[in-house]
Amino acid sequence: MHFEYKEPGIRSALVDKKTRKIINDFIIEGDLLSTHVLNVVSPGYTCCIPFSRFICDNICKKLGKFAPWAEEV
C-alpha cells in the first residue's frame, strides 16, 4: 500500500479499522454505567437540545427509568 504525502490537517476523524474508511456519522455506545458519543466533530452539535434529549432518552431506557421531559404538556 502506498500513501502520498499531503498537507496535515487538524480535523480528527474516526476510521473503521477493517475497511480503513472514515466514518462520517457519530456513534453512541456504552453500558449501564456510561454513555460515549464518538466522532462528533462539531462542538456545537453536542449541546444541541434535540440531540441531548435523544441521548438522555436512551440513557433512561437503558436504566429502565421514566424520562419526565417525555411527557406531553
C-alpha positions in Angstrom: 0.0 0.0 0.0 1.4 3.4 -1.0 0.4 6.7 0.5 1.1 10.1 -0.9 2.2 12.9 1.4 -0.5 15.5 1.9 -0.6 18.7 4.0 -1.5 17.8 7.6 -4.9 18.9 8.8 -6.4 19.5 12.2 -9.7 17.7 11.8 -9.9 14.4 13.7 -11.8 11.5 12.2 -12.9 8.1 13.3 -11.7 5.4 11.0 -13.1 1.8 10.6 -10.1 -0.4 11.2 -11.5 -3.2 9.0 -12.4 -1.1 5.9 -9.9 1.7 6.5 -12.6 4.2 5.6 -13.6 7.3 7.5 -16.9 7.1 9.4 -19.0 10.2 8.7 -21.6 9.7 11.3 -21.5 9.7 15.1 -21.6 6.5 17.1 -23.2 6.1 20.5 -22.0 3.3 22.7 -21.6 2.3 26.3 -23.2 0.2 29.0 -25.4 0.7 32.1 -22.7 2.8 33.7 -21.6 5.0 30.9 -22.6 6.5 27.6 -20.0 7.6 25.0 -20.7 9.7 21.9 -17.9 9.2 19.3 -17.0 11.1 16.2 -18.8 14.3 17.0 -16.7 16.8 15.1 -18.8 19.9 15.8 -18.7 21.2 19.4 -22.0 22.9 18.8 -23.7 19.7 17.9 -23.1 18.1 21.3 -25.0 20.8 23.0 -27.9 20.8 20.5 -31.2 20.3 22.5 -32.8 17.6 20.3 -29.5 15.6 20.3 -29.2 16.0 24.1 -32.8 14.8 24.6 -32.1 11.8 22.3 -29.0 10.8 24.4 -30.9 11.3 27.7 -33.9 9.3 26.4 -31.5 6.4 25.5 -29.9 6.5 29.0 -33.3 6.4 30.6 -34.3 3.4 28.5 -31.1 1.6 29.4 -31.8 2.2 33.1 -35.5 1.4 32.9 -36.3 4.9 34.1 -39.1 7.2 33.0 -38.0 10.4 31.3 -40.1 13.3 32.9 -39.4 15.5 29.8 -41.0 12.9 27.6 -44.5 13.8 29.0 -46.7 15.7 26.7 -47.6 19.0 28.2 
